Amino acid sequence: MKILIVDDHHLIREGMRPVLERLPAHGSEEPVEIFEAENFDAATVTVTKHPDLDLVLLDVRMPGTSGFAGLAQWQKRFPGLPVVMMSGEDDPALVRSAIDQGALGYIPKSSTSEVILNALRLVLSGGTYLPREAIGPERVAPMPQADFAADVAARLGITPRQADVLALLLAGKSNKVICRELNLAESTVKNHVAAVFKALNVTTRVQAVLAASRLGIKT
């Protein structure tokens, strides 16, 4: 597993190392190779040399260029590069900016090591991560699961089964987990996810979470 930490503060990079070394599942002997960069230019050199990076942790506030501008550049040069933004702030506007630029998640630096680990494991498994405090206040009270599918299906013009998929997507579940929990083929889940994205007018899972939150859709 190869991970790049991009942050101009040495203490942050140093503090993240022992956390990242715990990423492999318990009992796994998979080695974790960690790279560091203190600025965006150095990070780009590393990304170029190691196109097989499993994860990049990018600071939002970077000297010389903002993390958002850097992320936008990487999206053009290295499509599919898995990037998670990290910041000392949890402003919903910053979260939306990160997601709009293609980040797979957003983790406040104030998070505990366990929260960071769980968030990164979720992203590595194909899920997405957003801090609840960054999504915004609850707009409606959570509804019983039995009522969720019918209500959301009617509001978005999707099928109840697609609403079930949305519920699991909002919980950060990967396609494989959704397949298992709903007993569906992977191709079917992909079709349902595509239908949900179309209904929400989004193109990524994290955008779907934000769009659902703005509509008051909560499981």
N, C-alpha and C positions, 0 to 999 in steps of 0.2 A: 504494500500500500504506500503510495507516494502522496505527500501532502505539502503544500507550500503555504507558509505564514507570511503575509505581507503587512507589516506594521512598522512605523518609524520609531516606536518605543521598544528598546531592548528588553525591558522588564516584561512587557506583554508577550513578546516572542518567547522569552525564556520561560515565562509562566505557563504558556500553552503547551510546551513540549511534553511535560509529564502527563497532561490530560490527553493529548493526542496519542501517546504511546499506549493508552488503555483502550483505544478504539476497537481493536480486534476482539471478537467474541471470546468469552472466557474459555480457556483451554486451547485456544487457537495459537499456533506458532507462527502465524503470518507476521513477517517483520514490517515495521513502520519506518519508512524513510522520510525524514522531515527536512525540508529546505526552508531557508529564511531569506527575506528581502526587506530592506529598510526603506525602499522607495519603489515607485512604479517602474522605472526604467530597469532596475536590477531584477524586479519580478518578471518583467517581460522577457529578459534574457533567460531566466530559469524556465519559464513556460515554453520558450522556443526550444530549449535543449531537452526538455522532458514533456513531450506532447501527450504522454500517457499518465499525467497526473490524475489522481483519483479525486482530489479536492483542493481548492484554493480558498484560504480564508483571507479576505481583503478588508482592510480598514477603510471606513467611510472617509475619514479625514486624512488625506495623504499630502506630504509636502510636494509642491511642484504641480500636482494635479489632484483633483478630487477622486475618490474611489469610484464615483459614478461615471466620471469621464473616462477613467481607466477601464472600467467594466465595459463601457460602450465600445471602446477601441478593441478590447479582447473579443467581444462578440463578433466583430467584423473579421478579425484576423484568425481567431481560433474558435470557430463555431462549435458549440457543444461543450466548451470548457466549463466544468462544474465549479461554480463560484458561490460562496456563502459570504455575505457581508457581515462585518462585526463593527459595533459602534458603542460609544459611551452614552448614546442617546437612543430613546425608543419612540421618538416622534413619529406618528403615523404617516406624516408627509415624507419622511426619510424612507420609511418602509416601502411606500408606494413607488418612490423614485428608484429604489433598488430593484424592485420587482419589474418595473417598466423597462429597466435596462437588461433584464434577463437573469438576475440572481435567483438561486434556488432556495434561499433562506436568508433570514436576518436575525442575528443573535446579539443582544445587548451584552456589553462587556461586564456588566454587573451580575450576569447570570452565574450560578454556582457551577462547579465543575461537572456535577451530575447532570444538570440541565444541558450544558454544552455537549456532553457526551451523548445524551439521548437525542439531542437535536441533530448532531452530525451523523449518528447511526441511522436516524430516520432518513436523512438526505441520501446517504450512501446506499440505502435500501430502495431508493427510488421515490421516497416520499418528499414532503416539503415541510419547512418549519417556519413558523412566525410566532413571536411572543404575543400572548393574548393581550397584554397591555398596549401593544403597538397597533392592534387591529382597531381599537376604539371601544367605546362603551357599549354595553349590551343595549340593543334597541327593542328587543322583545324578550319575554321570558322563554326559556327553553320549553319546547312542547314535547309531549310523550312521543316516543318513537313510532307508535302505531299511527299517529296523526301526521307525522312529518311527511311521509311519502305522498299522501293524498293532497296535503296542502301545497307542498312545493311543486308537485306535478301540475296542479291547476294553475299556479302562479307563473310558472316558467314555460308551460306548454310542453312538458316532457312526460314520459311514462312513469308510473310509480316505481318501476324497477330502476330506471335511470335516476330517480330521486334517491333510491336506496344507495346507489353508487355514489351520488353526491354526498350523502351523509358520511360515508366512509372516507371519501376524499377530504371532506372538511376535518375529519379526525386525523388526517395525515397519513392514511394507509396507502401503501404502494399497490400497484395493479395486481401483483401476485397475492397479496393479502386479501384484496377485494375478491379475487377469484375464489380463494379458499373460503372466505366467510359467506359468500353468496352462492357458492357452488356453481360458478359460471366459467365458461372457457375464456382464456385470455383474450382471444379475438373479440368475443362478445363484450367483455369489459372495456376494451379499447374503443369499440363502437359506442358504448354508452358514455364513456368519458368524452368522446368527441361531440356527442349530442349535447352533453351538459355544457361543454365549453361554448358551443354555438349558441345555446340558449342564454348564457351569461355574457356573450360577446367578449370572450377572453381566449388566450392561446396557451396559457400555462396554468399549472395547478395552483401556484401561489396567487396568481391574479384571480383565479376562481374563488379562493378563500376570501380575498379582499372584496370581490364583487358581491359574494353572498352576504358578507358582513354588512356591507352598505345597504343591502336590500332587507336586512333584518332577519336573514335566514340562519338559524342556529339549531344545532341538534341537541 
